């Protein structure tokens, strides 16, 4: 109350510096991001211009997205490739899997990726999210087991706050590594960039199709 919604940068800086005493957390950054988006919306409507013009203008007319969440609730291993085919028929050319999240059996997880690759063919990109759970040795072993399926990216194979370990894993495997979902400040992203590693970054400001629940 009483703040100028045009002073967006001032708002985010004060919240981080004074309200949070520069102590970041998931709930803080989620709240700040939501409020910041609302402020941009207010400014755009006040000026009667799209927000993307205020941020420098569009760089492309369309953007590729991947389907996520489509395998949730599958009761049998055979159901996963069947669902993958359904998603591809909807027009998606990239799908994300969490093969290690629901089973401790690595061979079962790998076989599920094999089945999906066989079902969708070579022209659909498969993204594997490892969910930050394995230790480095497990992450490397699983990556090598998946290499034959031409995985598009291997997401967060180890806890993302340990960038040194992430870089070690990246050196030991031949899959593209992606991180960034659990990095919240420019300082954390800087640390990843300073490693000069071929690691993809996922930014929370990028909009992707995370669930098809509304379509099912």
C-alpha positions in Angstrom: 0.0 0.0 0.0 1.3 3.4 -0.9 4.0 2.2 -3.2 4.4 3.2 -6.8 3.9 0.1 -9.0 6.2 1.5 -11.6 9.2 1.2 -9.2 9.6 -2.5 -9.7 13.3 -2.8 -9.3 13.1 -0.8 -6.1 10.5 -3.1 -4.7 12.4 -6.3 -5.4 15.6 -4.9 -4.0 14.0 -3.6 -0.8 12.2 -6.9 -0.2 15.5 -8.9 -0.5 17.7 -6.4 1.4 15.4 -5.3 4.2 12.4 -7.5 4.5 14.4 -10.8 4.1 17.8 -9.4 5.3 19.3 -11.0 2.2 18.3 -14.5 3.3 16.7 -16.2 0.3 14.2 -19.0 0.4 11.7 -20.7 -1.9 8.7 -19.1 -0.4 10.3 -15.6 -0.5 11.3 -15.8 -4.1 7.9 -17.3 -5.2 6.1 -14.5 -3.5 8.4 -11.8 -4.9 8.1 -13.3 -8.4 4.3 -13.3 -8.2 4.1 -9.7 -7.0 6.7 -8.6 -9.6 4.7 -10.1 -12.4 1.6 -8.3 -11.1 3.5 -5.0 -11.1 4.6 -5.5 -14.7 1.0 -6.2 -15.6 -0.1 -3.0 -13.9 2.5 -1.0 -15.7 1.7 -2.5 -19.1 -2.0 -1.9 -18.7 -1.3 1.7 -17.5 0.8 2.4 -20.6 -1.5 0.3 -22.9 1.5 -1.7 -24.3 2.5 -5.4 -24.0 4.9 -6.1 -21.2 7.3 -7.7 -23.6 7.8 -4.4 -25.3 8.8 -2.9 -22.0 11.4 -5.7 -21.6 13.1 -5.1 -24.9 10.6 -6.5 -27.4 10.1 -10.0 -28.8 13.1 -12.0 -30.2 11.0 -14.6 -32.0 7.4 -15.3 -33.1 7.1 -18.7 -31.4 8.9 -20.8 -28.8 9.3 -24.5 -28.5 7.9 -26.2 -25.4 8.1 -29.6 -23.9 5.3 -31.7 -22.3 5.7 -32.6 -18.6 3.5 -34.4 -16.1 1.9 -36.6 -18.7 3.2 -39.9 -17.2 1.9 -39.1 -13.7 -0.5 -41.8 -12.5 0.6 -44.5 -15.0 -0.1 -47.8 -13.3 2.0 -50.2 -15.4 5.3 -49.8 -17.3 3.4 -50.4 -20.6 1.2 -47.4 -20.0 4.1 -44.9 -20.1 5.0 -45.4 -23.8 1.4 -45.4 -24.7 0.9 -42.1 -23.1 4.0 -40.7 -24.7 2.6 -41.6 -28.2 -0.6 -39.7 -27.2 1.3 -36.6 -26.3 3.3 -36.6 -29.5 0.0 -36.8 -31.4 -1.0 -33.6 -29.7 1.9 -31.9 -31.4 4.7 -32.0 -28.9 8.1 -32.8 -30.2 9.8 -33.0 -26.7 8.7 -34.8 -23.6 10.2 -35.0 -20.1 10.5 -38.1 -17.9 11.2 -38.8 -14.3 12.3 -42.5 -14.6 14.1 -42.7 -11.3 11.6 -40.9 -9.1 9.1 -43.8 -8.7 11.5 -46.7 -8.5 14.7 -47.6 -6.9 15.4 -50.2 -9.6 17.8 -48.5 -12.0 17.3 -51.2 -14.7 13.5 -50.8 -14.6 13.9 -47.0 -14.9 16.2 -47.4 -17.9 13.9 -49.8 -19.6 11.1 -47.3 -19.3 13.2 -44.8 -21.2 14.0 -47.4 -23.7 10.3 -48.2 -24.2 9.5 -44.5 -24.7 12.2 -44.0 -27.2 11.0 -47.0 -29.2 7.4 -45.8 -29.1 8.0 -42.2 -30.2 10.9 -42.8 -32.6 14.1 -40.8 -33.1 12.6 -37.4 -33.9 11.1 -36.7 -30.5 13.5 -35.3 -27.8 13.4 -37.1 -24.5 14.4 -35.0 -21.4 15.3 -36.9 -18.2 14.9 -35.2 -14.8 17.0 -37.0 -12.2 15.4 -34.8 -9.4 18.6 -34.0 -7.5 18.5 -37.3 -5.6 21.5 -39.4 -6.6 25.0 -39.2 -5.3 27.7 -38.4 -7.9 28.6 -42.1 -8.6 24.9 -42.9 -9.1 24.4 -39.9 -11.4 27.3 -40.9 -13.6 26.3 -44.6 -13.8 22.7 -43.7 -14.7 23.8 -41.2 -17.4 26.0 -43.9 -19.0 23.1 -46.3 -18.9 20.9 -43.8 -20.7 23.4 -42.6 -23.3 22.2 -44.9 -26.0 18.8 -43.3 -26.1 20.1 -39.9 -27.3 18.7 -38.0 -24.2 18.2 -34.3 -25.0 19.1 -33.3 -21.5 20.0 -34.7 -18.1 18.4 -32.5 -15.5 19.9 -31.8 -12.1 21.7 -35.1 -11.6 23.0 -34.0 -8.2 22.0 -31.3 -5.7 22.3 -28.1 -7.7 23.7 -26.0 -4.8 27.1 -27.9 -5.2 28.3 -26.6 -8.5 31.7 -28.2 -8.2 30.2 -31.7 -8.0 27.8 -30.8 -10.8 30.8 -29.9 -13.0 32.6 -33.1 -12.0 29.5 -35.2 -13.1 29.3 -33.2 -16.4 33.0 -34.0 -17.1 32.4 -37.7 -16.6 29.4 -38.2 -18.9 28.3 -37.5 -22.4 24.8 -36.2 -21.8 24.0 -32.5 -21.8 23.4 -31.4 -18.1 20.8 -28.8 -17.2 20.4 -27.0 -13.9 18.9 -23.7 -12.6 15.5 -24.7 -11.2 16.8 -24.3 -7.7 19.0 -21.3 -8.2 17.3 -18.1 -7.2 19.7 -15.2 -7.5 22.0 -13.8 -10.1 24.9 -14.6 -7.8 24.1 -18.4 -7.9 23.8 -18.3 -11.7 27.1 -16.4 -11.9 28.8 -19.3 -10.1 27.6 -21.8 -12.7 28.7 -19.5 -15.5 32.1 -19.0 -14.0 32.7 -22.8 -14.2 32.7 -22.4 -18.0 31.1 -25.8 -18.3 28.7 -26.8 -21.1 25.8 -26.8 -18.7 22.4 -25.7 -19.8 20.5 -23.3 -17.5 16.8 -23.4 -16.9 15.4 -20.1 -15.8 12.2 -19.8 -13.7 11.1 -16.8 -15.9 10.8 -19.1 -19.0 7.3 -20.4 -19.5 7.1 -24.1 -20.4 4.2 -26.6 -20.5 4.6 -28.3 -17.2 1.3 -30.2 -17.1 -1.3 -31.5 -19.4 -3.8 -32.2 -16.6 -6.2 -29.6 -18.0 -6.3 -31.5 -21.3 -6.9 -35.0 -19.9 
